[in-house]
Amino acid sequence: MSERRVSHRTALTWLLLTITFTCTAMGCIQSIACKSRIKRENIVVYDLSATIDHCPTIIEENSPIVLRYKTPYFKASARVVMPPVPRNETWVVGWIQACTQMEFYNTYGDAGMSSWELPELREGLVRAISDSDGVSYPWYGNTTETVTIVGPTSKPSRFIVSMNDNFYPSVTWAVPVSESNTPLLTSIKRDQSFTTWLVALNTTSREKILLHTIKWRMRVDIAVDPSMPLGSRARLVGRVHQEQPRVLTRMEPIPPNAMGRPNANDAQVLMWRPRRGPALVVIPPK
């Protein structure tokens, strides 16, 4: 390459830099150089991790009223580098999660079963229900789960966003609509699926940039012998460890219901479905 061409390119580069810095200093927002727009290709995500702890679900039989079980944790984390954010823009980067499928049945021998249900999801009226903490919509939470960048920033922002989730419910030994305390619980079956997105969101324009999509599933299968003494009634059956999450190679769009109220905890209903007779609502949605 000739010295003249190198000199010409160097001069052109310095000219563009001069225009950019001068424009920024003057507060010019009409110039192309000043319209610093955040785009997907400008956001760097690395050290993305999505796992479920390699340990079995723990069963607790400490109470004469309820059995409790604690599943391993789903954990997701990522290191993110955001480019400089323009003046008058605020971006939040973090995790959004939605429940996409739920089966949760507690069987009481021949008496029937109780079930936690998401009616709209069960009937196919929606594709997903928000799994937000109920306060930080649309985010899963607002501590380690999100980072907020308020413009203007003069250099890239580097940070980590992380989240974790597990089940730790209580299931009554006795039929939930009965006044009797006689233990009749014979099995617990739970199969629940989630989609988790890493997202950058412009809080003013509501523009969303999807960075990653993760699919994961948690299954619990517990057999119970209510005739046994407390402390030795329940045992895990089926698979001991959970399938590991999948990080998709393509982005999956976020359904509208995953972005706002209600969340899964508020939308779920506890039903009692006897072997004979009509179903009863034990706990209605909030």
C-alpha positions in Angstrom: 0.0 0.0 0.0 1.4 3.4 -0.9 2.3 6.0 1.6 -0.2 8.4 0.0 -3.1 6.0 0.5 -2.1 5.4 4.1 -1.8 9.1 4.8 -5.2 9.7 3.1 -6.9 7.0 5.4 -5.3 8.3 8.5 -6.4 11.8 7.7 -10.0 10.6 7.0 -10.1 8.7 10.3 -8.9 11.7 12.3 -11.5 13.9 10.5 -14.3 11.5 11.5 -13.1 11.4 15.1 -12.9 15.2 15.2 -16.4 15.5 13.9 -17.7 13.0 16.4 -16.0 14.6 19.5 -16.9 18.1 18.4 -20.5 17.1 17.8 -20.7 15.5 21.2 -19.2 18.5 22.9 -21.7 20.9 21.2 -24.7 18.7 22.1 -25.6 18.2 18.5 -28.2 15.4 18.3 -29.0 15.8 14.6 -25.7 14.6 13.3 -25.2 10.9 12.5 -22.2 10.7 14.7 -24.3 11.8 17.7 -27.0 9.2 17.3 -25.3 6.6 19.3 -28.0 3.9 19.2 -27.7 0.7 21.3 -27.9 -2.4 19.0 -27.6 -6.1 19.6 -24.3 -6.4 17.9 -22.8 -3.7 20.2 -23.7 -5.7 23.4 -21.2 -8.4 24.4 -22.4 -11.4 26.5 -19.8 -13.9 27.7 -19.4 -16.5 30.5 -23.1 -17.4 30.0 -24.1 -20.2 32.4 -27.3 -22.1 33.0 -27.3 -25.1 35.3 -29.5 -27.1 37.7 -27.6 -28.3 40.8 -26.6 -32.0 40.5 -28.3 -33.1 43.7 -31.7 -34.8 44.5 -34.8 -33.2 45.8 -34.8 -33.2 49.6 -37.9 -34.4 51.4 -38.7 -32.9 54.8 -41.1 -34.8 57.2 -40.8 -32.6 60.3 -44.4 -31.5 60.6 -47.5 -33.6 61.4 -49.5 -31.2 59.2 -47.4 -30.9 56.0 -44.7 -32.6 54.0 -42.2 -30.2 52.5 -39.7 -30.8 49.6 -36.9 -28.7 48.3 -35.7 -29.1 44.7 -32.2 -28.3 43.5 -31.6 -24.8 42.2 -31.8 -23.6 38.6 -29.0 -21.0 38.3 -28.3 -18.6 35.4 -25.6 -15.9 35.1 -23.8 -13.9 32.5 -21.2 -11.2 32.2 -22.3 -8.4 30.0 -20.6 -5.4 28.4 -22.9 -2.6 27.4 -21.7 0.1 25.0 -21.8 3.8 26.1 -25.4 4.8 26.7 -26.6 8.2 25.2 -28.0 11.1 27.2 -31.7 10.8 28.2 -31.6 7.0 27.9 -31.8 4.4 30.6 -31.3 0.7 29.9 -32.0 -2.3 32.2 -30.3 -5.6 31.5 -31.5 -8.7 33.3 -33.5 -11.9 33.5 -37.2 -12.3 32.5 -38.8 -15.7 33.2 -42.1 -17.3 32.4 -43.8 -20.6 33.2 -44.8 -22.3 30.0 -46.3 -25.6 31.4 -47.3 -26.9 34.8 -48.7 -30.2 36.1 -48.8 -30.3 39.9 -50.9 -33.2 41.4 -51.1 -34.4 45.0 -53.0 -37.7 45.2 -54.9 -38.9 48.4 -55.5 -42.5 47.7 -59.1 -43.2 46.5 -60.3 -39.9 47.9 -59.1 -37.8 45.0 -56.3 -35.3 44.3 -55.5 -31.6 44.8 -53.8 -29.7 42.0 -52.2 -26.3 41.6 -53.3 -25.0 38.2 -52.8 -22.0 35.9 -56.2 -21.9 34.2 -55.3 -19.7 31.3 -52.2 -21.8 30.6 -54.1 -25.1 31.1 -56.8 -24.1 28.6 -54.3 -22.8 26.0 -55.5 -19.2 26.2 -52.0 -18.0 26.7 -48.5 -19.4 25.9 -46.8 -18.3 29.1 -47.4 -16.7 32.5 -44.9 -14.3 34.0 -42.7 -15.7 36.8 -41.7 -12.3 38.1 -41.4 -11.7 41.9 -44.7 -9.8 41.7 -43.1 -6.4 42.2 -40.3 -5.9 39.6 -42.3 -6.6 36.4 -41.2 -7.8 33.9 -38.0 -8.8 35.7 -37.6 -12.0 37.7 -36.2 -9.9 40.5 -34.4 -6.6 41.2 -31.3 -7.5 43.1 -28.7 -9.6 41.4 -31.1 -10.2 38.5 -30.9 -6.7 36.9 -28.5 -3.9 36.3 -29.6 -0.4 35.4 -27.4 2.0 33.3 -28.4 5.6 33.2 -27.0 7.7 30.3 -24.9 9.4 29.4 -22.0 7.1 30.0 -18.7 7.8 28.4 -17.3 4.2 28.3 -18.6 0.6 28.2 -20.3 -0.8 31.4 -19.2 -4.2 32.6 -21.3 -6.2 35.0 -22.8 -9.6 36.0 -26.5 -10.5 36.2 -27.5 -13.7 37.9 -30.7 -15.5 39.2 -31.7 -18.7 40.8 -35.0 -20.5 41.3 -36.3 -23.7 43.0 -39.4 -25.2 44.6 -39.9 -25.4 48.3 -43.7 -26.0 48.9 -45.8 -27.5 51.6 -48.3 -30.3 50.9 -50.8 -31.3 53.5 -50.8 -34.9 54.7 -54.6 -34.8 55.0 -57.1 -34.0 52.3 -57.1 -30.2 52.1 -60.9 -29.8 52.2 -61.4 -32.2 55.1 -61.6 -31.4 58.8 -59.8 -34.6 59.6 -56.1 -34.7 60.2 -55.7 -38.3 59.1 -52.8 -38.6 56.7 -54.0 -39.9 53.3 -51.4 -38.4 51.0 -50.1 -41.2 48.7 -48.1 -39.3 45.9 -46.8 -36.0 44.6 -46.1 -35.4 41.0 -44.9 -32.2 39.6 -43.6 -31.3 36.1 -43.0 -27.6 35.3 -41.3 -25.9 32.4 -39.9 -22.4 32.1 -38.4 -20.1 29.5 -35.8 -17.6 30.8 -34.6 -14.7 28.7 -31.6 -12.4 29.1 -32.8 -9.0 27.9 -31.7 -5.4 27.5 -34.7 -3.0 27.8 -34.8 0.7 27.1 -37.1 2.0 29.9 -38.2 5.1 27.9 -39.0 3.6 24.5 -39.7 0.1 25.8 -37.4 -1.3 23.1 -36.3 -4.8 23.9 -33.1 -6.5 22.8 -33.1 -10.2 23.3 -29.7 -11.5 24.2 -30.2 -15.2 25.1 -33.1 -17.7 25.6 -32.9 -20.6 28.0 -35.3 -23.5 28.5 -35.4 -25.6 31.6 -37.7 -28.1 33.4 -38.1 -29.3 36.9 -39.8 -32.7 37.8 -40.7 -34.2 41.1 -42.1 -37.6 41.8 -42.6 -38.7 45.4 -44.3 -41.8 46.6 -45.9 -41.7 50.1 -47.1 -44.4 52.5 -49.4 -42.6 54.9 -49.6 -45.6 57.2 -45.9 -45.3 58.1 -44.7 -43.2 61.1 -43.8 -39.5 60.5 -40.2 -39.3 59.2 -40.3 -42.5 57.1 -43.4 -42.0 54.9 -42.1 -40.4 51.7 -39.4 -41.4 49.1 -38.3 -40.1 45.7 -39.2 -42.3 42.7 -38.2 -42.0 39.1 -35.2 -39.8 38.1 -32.9 -38.6 40.9 -31.3 -35.7 39.0 -32.8 -33.1 36.8 -32.2 -32.5 33.1 -29.8 -29.6 32.5 -31.1 -26.4 31.0 -30.8 -25.7 27.2 -29.4 -22.5 25.9 -31.1 -22.0 22.6 -29.1 -21.1 19.5 -31.9 -18.9 18.3 -33.9 -16.2 20.0 -37.4 -17.0 21.1 -39.8 -14.0 21.3 -41.3 -13.1 24.7 -45.1 -13.6 24.8 -47.0 -10.6 26.0 -48.2 -12.4 29.2 -44.6 -12.9 30.3 -44.1 -9.2 30.5 -46.8 -8.2 33.0 -49.4 -9.1 35.6 -50.4 -11.5 36.9 -47.4 -13.6 37.8 -47.6 -17.3 38.2 -48.0 -17.2 42.0 -51.0 -14.8 41.8 -52.6 -16.6 38.8 -52.5 -20.1 40.2 -55.5 -21.9 41.7 -55.6 -24.8 44.2 -58.3 -27.3 43.1 -59.7 -30.3 44.9 -60.8 -33.0 42.4 -62.5 -35.8 44.2 -62.9 -39.3 42.7 -66.7 -38.7 42.9 -68.4 -35.4 42.8 -67.7 -31.9 41.5 -64.3 -30.2 41.7 -63.9 -27.5 44.3 -61.7 -24.3 44.4 -59.7 -24.5 47.6 -57.5 -21.4 47.0 -58.6 -18.9 44.3 -56.3 -16.7 42.3 -55.2 -13.5 43.9 
